[in-house]
Amino acid sequence: MAKRTKSKPQERGSVLFDVLYEDESRASNRRVPMEILGGLDGDAPARELIEEQDRAISEKSGRPLRAIRSLTRSPPRPINIGDE
């Protein structure tokens, strides 16, 4: 019987982004899958995905598409372990 080797852990989950639009409106905690980020493109794929999502939302709602001014990663949430 062959010995089973332990596989490396896979990076799963998502990264949250805050979006600032040209009209000064803001969207917080927009979720982007981790697997599309990184490499030479950095966070550029996140912008493309969020723009694609915004396009779909705009078409369904009948509202005009908002242009993205900036995109930043949301700060990590603090972990509450109870009152100390």
RATA-V964519 format. One record per run of one state. SS is the DSSP state (alpha for helix, beta for strand, coil for the rest). FROM is the first residue (numbers start at 1). TO is the last residue. If there is no record, write none. Layout:
<<SS,FROM,TO> <SS,FROM,TO>>
This chain:
<<coil,1,13> <beta,14,21> <coil,22,25> <beta,26,33> <alpha,34,36> <coil,37,38> <alpha,39,41> <coil,42,43> <alpha,44,61> <coil,62,67> <beta,68,73> <coil,74,84>>
